[in-house]
Amino acid sequence: MHPLAFPTLLVLVLAAFFAGAVDAIGGGGGLIMVPALLAAGLPPHLALGTNKGQSLFGSLAATVRYARAGLVDGRVARVTFPAAFLGALAGATLVLVIRPEILRPLVLALLILAAVLVTLARPRPEEGATAPRSRVLPLAALIALGVGTYDGFFGPGAGTFYIAGFVTLLGLSMARASADAKVANFASNAAAAAIFAHRGVIVWAIALPLAGGQLLGGFLGAHLAVRRGDPFVRAVILLVVIALVVKIARDLYLAR
């Protein structure tokens, strides 16, 4: 892989900054970065691998910012992190057996469902999780395991699915769900990045400069979510879902 021209790399760093910010709030950063990497001339397998390598840093920065704001539930994180990590490892293994394209129609329906749930959900921010205390950890682990498996297998909308699951099943506020989602998302990104690195499909000469943009963007996105609260997070999630639905529907149409 030849090194990219400096102006191209600079544009990719800027794209990584915006992707990190969007992903920290409502997920969907790959919608920005994967097309940008493809446009820069990377083959699809290297674009996907490099995207995971650099997005890892954005999810880390967002997790740190949310944790500093006191929005990350450490008790929940202790079960969601390993569950999402193991799920992503299992999902990446499934890629070798099942074609990801088979998932597209299902994902399209699930994204629309997620948009409806996020729109209608009215959690009580001051009271934290509204699910029975004895069910919070098992439910959180199941959400992380399921979405983590999906993230390792296919990926688009994983951050949004984490948030929708935490809001609807645990009754968390949007901002708190985004915080807990980032912990799980960081875990599934780490697992996927480890597999991609092992397979040699991460171009680190590109991923590491982009990591700087992701770190700044992830921190800024989480900061905006903390400061502006649920209405802002809800609006960003809905925009991300609309963009994902349009993209996947287009992919399905072109594949006919």
C-alpha positions in Angstrom: 0.0 0.0 0.0 1.7 3.3 -1.1 1.5 6.2 1.3 -1.2 8.7 0.6 -0.5 12.2 -0.6 -0.4 14.7 2.3 -3.6 16.7 1.2 -5.5 13.4 0.9 -4.4 12.3 4.4 -5.3 15.7 5.8 -8.9 15.4 4.4 -9.1 11.9 5.9 -8.0 13.2 9.3 -10.8 15.9 9.1 -13.3 13.1 8.1 -12.1 11.1 11.1 -12.7 14.1 13.4 -16.4 14.4 12.2 -16.9 10.6 12.2 -15.6 10.4 15.8 -17.9 13.2 16.9 -21.0 11.7 15.3 -20.2 8.2 16.5 -19.7 9.4 20.1 -23.2 10.8 20.1 -25.4 8.3 18.2 -23.2 5.8 16.4 -22.7 5.7 12.6 -19.2 7.0 12.3 -18.4 4.3 9.7 -20.9 6.0 7.3 -18.4 8.8 7.0 -15.1 7.0 7.2 -15.6 3.9 5.0 -16.7 5.9 2.0 -13.8 8.4 2.6 -11.2 5.6 2.8 -12.6 4.0 -0.4 -12.5 7.4 -2.2 -8.9 7.7 -1.1 -8.1 4.5 -3.1 -8.1 1.8 -0.5 -9.5 -1.6 -1.5 -12.7 -2.6 0.4 -11.0 -5.1 2.7 -8.3 -2.5 3.7 -10.9 0.3 4.0 -13.0 -1.8 6.5 -9.9 -2.9 8.5 -8.4 0.5 8.6 -11.7 2.0 9.7 -11.8 -0.4 12.7 -8.2 0.4 13.5 -8.8 4.2 13.7 -12.4 4.2 15.1 -11.1 2.3 18.2 -9.5 5.6 19.3 -12.7 7.6 18.9 -14.7 5.2 21.0 -11.9 5.3 23.7 -11.9 9.2 23.8 -15.7 9.2 24.1 -15.7 6.7 26.9 -13.2 8.7 28.8 -15.3 11.9 28.4 -18.5 10.2 29.4 -16.8 8.6 32.4 -15.5 12.0 33.6 -19.1 13.3 33.4 -20.2 10.5 35.7 -22.4 8.9 33.1 -20.7 5.5 32.8 -22.1 2.9 35.2 -19.1 1.0 36.3 -21.2 -2.0 37.5 -22.8 -2.3 34.1 -19.6 -1.7 32.2 -18.0 -4.7 34.0 -20.5 -7.0 32.2 -21.0 -5.2 28.9 -17.3 -4.8 28.1 -16.4 -8.6 28.1 -19.8 -9.5 26.6 -19.4 -7.1 23.7 -15.7 -8.2 23.2 -16.6 -11.9 23.1 -19.6 -11.1 20.8 -17.5 -9.3 18.3 -14.9 -12.2 18.3 -17.8 -14.6 17.6 -19.3 -12.3 14.9 -15.9 -11.9 13.1 -15.7 -15.7 13.1 -19.2 -16.0 11.6 -18.1 -13.8 8.6 -16.1 -16.8 7.4 -19.2 -18.9 7.4 -22.1 -16.7 6.5 -22.2 -13.9 3.9 -22.9 -10.5 5.6 -25.1 -9.5 2.6 -27.7 -11.9 3.9 -28.2 -9.6 6.9 -29.0 -6.4 4.9 -32.8 -6.8 4.7 -33.0 -7.7 8.4 -30.7 -4.8 9.4 -32.9 -2.4 7.4 -36.0 -3.5 9.3 -34.2 -3.4 12.7 -32.9 0.1 12.0 -36.4 1.4 11.3 -37.6 -0.3 14.5 -34.7 1.3 16.4 -35.7 4.7 15.1 -39.3 4.1 16.2 -38.2 3.0 19.7 -35.8 5.9 20.2 -38.5 8.4 19.1 -41.2 6.9 21.3 -39.1 6.1 24.4 -39.5 8.5 27.3 -37.0 7.4 29.9 -36.8 9.2 33.3 -33.3 10.7 33.3 -33.1 11.5 37.0 -33.8 7.9 38.1 -31.3 6.0 35.9 -32.4 2.5 34.8 -36.1 1.8 35.2 -35.7 -2.0 34.6 -35.9 -4.1 37.9 -32.5 -4.0 39.5 -32.1 -7.7 39.4 -32.5 -7.7 35.6 -30.3 -4.8 34.8 -27.0 -6.7 34.5 -28.3 -9.7 32.7 -30.2 -7.5 30.2 -27.2 -5.2 29.7 -24.9 -8.3 29.1 -27.4 -9.7 26.5 -27.6 -6.4 24.7 -23.8 -6.1 24.6 -23.3 -9.7 23.5 -26.0 -9.5 20.7 -24.9 -6.2 19.3 -21.2 -7.0 19.8 -21.7 -10.1 17.7 -23.5 -8.1 15.0 -20.7 -5.5 15.1 -18.0 -8.1 14.6 -20.1 -9.7 11.8 -21.5 -6.8 9.9 -21.3 -3.5 11.8 -23.4 -0.6 10.4 -25.5 0.9 13.1 -24.0 -1.0 16.0 -23.6 2.1 18.1 -27.2 3.0 17.5 -28.4 -0.5 18.4 -26.5 -0.4 21.6 -28.2 2.9 22.5 -31.7 1.8 21.4 -31.3 -1.4 23.5 -30.2 0.4 26.6 -32.9 3.0 26.3 -35.8 0.7 25.6 -34.9 -2.3 27.8 -33.1 -0.6 30.7 -34.9 2.7 30.6 -31.8 4.8 30.6 -31.7 8.4 29.4 -30.3 9.1 26.0 -27.0 10.6 27.3 -26.5 7.8 29.8 -27.3 5.1 27.2 -24.8 6.7 24.8 -22.2 6.6 27.6 -22.8 2.9 28.4 -23.0 2.2 24.6 -19.5 3.6 24.1 -18.0 1.2 26.6 -19.5 -1.7 24.8 -18.7 -0.2 21.4 -15.0 0.3 22.5 -14.9 -3.4 23.4 -16.4 -4.6 20.1 -14.1 -2.3 18.2 -11.1 -3.6 20.1 -12.0 -7.2 19.3 -12.6 -6.5 15.6 -9.5 -4.4 15.3 -7.4 -7.2 16.9 -8.8 -9.7 14.3 -8.2 -7.3 11.4 -4.7 -6.5 12.6 -4.0 -10.3 12.8 -5.2 -10.7 9.3 -3.0 -7.8 8.1 -5.8 -5.6 6.7 -5.2 -2.5 8.8 -3.0 0.1 7.1 -1.4 1.6 10.2 0.4 4.3 8.3 -3.1 5.7 7.6 -5.0 4.5 10.7 -2.6 6.1 13.2 -2.8 9.7 11.8 -6.6 9.3 11.6 -6.6 8.2 15.3 -5.7 11.8 16.2 -8.8 13.1 14.5 -10.9 10.3 16.1 -9.6 11.2 19.6 -10.5 14.8 19.2 -13.9 14.1 17.5 -14.8 11.4 20.0 -14.1 13.7 23.0 -16.0 16.6 21.4 -19.0 14.4 20.5 -19.3 13.1 24.0 -18.9 16.6 25.4 -21.8 17.9 23.3 -24.0 14.9 24.4 -23.2 15.6 28.0 -23.8 19.4 27.7 -26.9 19.3 25.5 -28.6 16.3 26.9 -31.3 13.9 25.6 -33.0 16.1 22.8 -29.7 16.6 21.1 -28.7 12.9 21.3 -32.1 11.8 20.1 -31.9 14.1 17.1 -28.4 12.9 16.1 -29.5 9.2 16.5 -32.5 9.8 14.2 -30.3 11.5 11.6 -27.8 8.6 11.7 -30.6 6.0 11.4 -32.1 7.8 8.4 -28.6 7.9 6.7 -28.1 4.2 7.5 -31.5 3.2 6.1 -30.9 5.1 2.9 -27.4 3.5 2.5 -28.6 -0.1 3.1 -31.7 0.3 1.0 -29.5 1.6 -1.8 -27.1 -1.3 -1.4 -30.0 -3.7 -1.6 -31.3 -2.0 -4.7 -28.0 -2.1 -6.5 -27.4 -5.7 -5.6 -30.7 -6.8 -7.3 
